[in-house]
């Protein structure tokens, strides 16, 4: 048993040394001056190594709920598949008109030209749909602007209900 503990300690020490060596390489490489274009490329490559986002469900068009769509569109530029942005039509219209309109941020439904980053999909309240293998049901909830919550169910039947921002009256969703 003590041999097993010793082996684990040795393995942990080896990983620690490996990590230190990698960090030293990063420090040496980071001393170099990068052009703005190189910095953008480095950031985009870093984002691509994260967990892949395949779809986004938006509940309503308040800025705190849509602001990151532009960053995601930028970070996934030139990816092989666009990210599906799913929401009621009013939310998609606000997003396209005010945020990713080609002025403030690129229109990611058209950019990059050969492989747009985002694809909009209109979801209708009270209508089931499939989003990347999940059954999704948008249901209106009470808020200052048109808003939906989402019942999301996986293939095993496990489900959750995401309300977004809401006020009283949530019991009507059941």
C-alpha positions as MATLAB code, in Angstrom:
seq = 'XXXXXXXXXXXXXXXXXXXXXXXXXXXXXXXXXXXXXXXXXXXXXXXXXXXXXXXXXXXXXXXXXXXXXXXXXXXXXXXXXXXXXXXXXXXXXXXXXXXXXXXXXXXXXXXXXXXXXXXXXXXXXXXXXXXXXXXXXXXXXXXXXXXXXXXXXXXXXXXXXXXXXXXXXXXXXX';
ca = [
       0.000    0.000    0.000;
       2.828    2.427    0.808;
       4.320    1.691   -2.646;
       1.033    2.821   -4.243;
       1.147    6.085   -2.273;
       4.778    6.609   -3.275;
       3.898    5.993   -6.946;
       1.070    8.519   -6.767;
       3.336   11.093   -5.124;
       5.989   10.563   -7.803;
       3.399   10.929  -10.559;
       2.077   14.136   -8.987;
       5.610   15.537   -8.727;
       6.261   14.695  -12.386;
       3.072   16.531  -13.418;
       4.126   19.513  -11.290;
       7.516   19.651  -13.009;
       5.816   19.318  -16.393;
       3.498   22.226  -15.552;
       6.417   24.378  -14.382;
       8.245   23.691  -17.635;
       5.191   24.634  -19.666;
       4.702   27.854  -17.673;
       8.349   28.776  -18.320;
       7.801   28.288  -22.057;
       4.726   30.558  -21.883;
       6.712   33.247  -20.029;
       9.483   33.171  -22.631;
       6.997   33.318  -25.502;
       5.009   36.137  -23.828;
       8.078   38.410  -23.767;
       7.754   38.815  -27.519;
       5.834   41.850  -28.807;
       2.714   40.881  -30.744;
       0.883   42.883  -33.394;
      -2.811   43.586  -32.739;
      -3.717   41.013  -35.396;
      -1.577   38.360  -33.710;
      -3.198   39.127  -30.349;
      -6.687   38.665  -31.843;
      -5.614   35.363  -33.424;
      -4.173   34.135  -30.116;
      -7.375   35.029  -28.261;
      -9.544   33.346  -30.898;
      -7.440   30.198  -30.824;
      -7.704   30.157  -27.027;
     -11.502   30.421  -27.179;
     -11.685   27.566  -29.654;
     -10.012   25.261  -27.144;
     -12.830   25.847  -24.671;
     -16.003   23.780  -24.572;
     -17.755   24.153  -27.905;
     -20.966   26.179  -27.856;
     -23.398   24.841  -30.447;
     -26.580   26.732  -29.571;
     -27.757   29.690  -27.508;
     -31.259   30.142  -26.097;
     -32.160   33.791  -25.483;
     -35.108   34.659  -23.245;
     -35.503   38.367  -24.078;
     -33.673   41.348  -25.544;
     -32.376   43.205  -22.493;
     -28.702   43.996  -22.953;
     -27.517   41.842  -20.048;
     -29.019   38.826  -21.843;
     -27.798   39.467  -25.402;
     -24.462   41.266  -24.985;
     -22.265   38.164  -25.096;
     -23.690   36.981  -28.422;
     -21.393   39.436  -30.240;
     -18.305   38.175  -28.397;
     -19.271   34.581  -29.106;
     -19.816   35.423  -32.788;
     -16.370   36.990  -32.951;
     -14.650   34.193  -31.057;
     -16.133   31.509  -33.301;
     -15.356   33.258  -36.593;
     -14.086   30.784  -39.171;
     -15.414   27.801  -37.226;
     -16.721   24.997  -39.426;
     -20.300   25.244  -38.099;
     -22.282   28.338  -37.086;
     -23.761   28.610  -33.621;
     -27.530   28.460  -33.631;
     -29.056   31.463  -31.806;
     -32.591   30.484  -30.796;
     -35.156   32.986  -29.523;
     -38.534   34.548  -30.229;
     -38.565   36.701  -33.387;
     -38.691   39.990  -31.425;
     -35.442   39.076  -29.640;
     -33.645   38.126  -32.852;
     -34.794   41.369  -34.513;
     -33.484   43.472  -31.604;
     -30.176   41.600  -31.646;
     -29.745   42.098  -35.404;
     -30.851   45.733  -35.373;
     -28.959   47.013  -32.350;
     -25.946   44.810  -31.643;
     -24.722   42.696  -34.550;
     -25.773   45.127  -37.235;
     -22.530   45.668  -39.144;
     -21.903   48.942  -37.325;
     -21.273   48.107  -33.698;
     -20.253   44.498  -34.425;
     -20.192   42.565  -37.696;
     -23.403   40.957  -38.842;
     -22.389   37.445  -37.836;
     -25.225   35.959  -39.909;
     -23.225   37.083  -42.950;
     -19.659   37.276  -41.629;
     -17.242   35.752  -42.274;
     -18.543   35.550  -45.850;
     -17.601   31.904  -46.457;
     -18.747   30.599  -43.075;
     -20.975   32.913  -40.966;
     -20.509   32.568  -37.200;
     -24.189   32.644  -36.213;
     -27.452   31.287  -37.574;
     -30.713   32.699  -36.195;
     -33.653   30.414  -35.489;
     -37.049   31.725  -34.475;
     -38.762   29.816  -31.677;
     -42.504   30.101  -31.220;
     -44.119   30.155  -27.770;
     -45.943   26.942  -26.848;
     -44.339   25.064  -29.787;
     -41.924   22.198  -29.095;
     -38.742   22.113  -31.161;
     -35.441   20.232  -31.224;
     -32.261   22.164  -30.443;
     -29.048   20.115  -30.696;
     -30.815   16.975  -29.545;
     -32.830   18.558  -26.732;
     -36.587   19.050  -26.763;
     -37.244   22.733  -26.078;
     -40.553   24.372  -25.222;
     -40.578   28.201  -25.056;
     -43.222   29.503  -22.639;
     -44.122   33.187  -22.102;
     -43.211   34.554  -18.669;
     -44.081   37.862  -17.040;
     -41.439   40.592  -17.552;
     -41.245   44.213  -18.741;
     -40.520   43.144  -22.337;
     -41.644   40.069  -24.290;
     -39.899   37.169  -22.552;
     -39.955   33.397  -22.604;
     -38.664   30.747  -20.283;
     -37.514   27.390  -21.612;
     -38.425   23.869  -20.635;
     -35.490   21.768  -21.835;
     -35.700   17.968  -21.876;
     -32.937   15.508  -22.764;
     -33.337   12.127  -24.476;
     -33.607   10.340  -21.112;
     -36.571   12.509  -20.115;
     -34.701   14.644  -17.576;
     -35.842   18.243  -17.767;
     -35.350   21.701  -16.362;
     -37.184   24.976  -16.689;
     -35.120   28.134  -17.138;
     -37.161   31.253  -16.432;
     -34.729   34.027  -17.296;
     -35.997   37.245  -15.706;
     -39.586   37.139  -14.548;
     -42.109   38.567  -12.074;
     -45.209   37.098  -10.468;
     -47.345   34.641  -12.407;
     -44.791   31.927  -13.080;
     -47.300   29.274  -11.977;
     -49.157   29.810  -15.292;
     -46.297   27.965  -17.001;
     -47.421   24.709  -15.413;
];
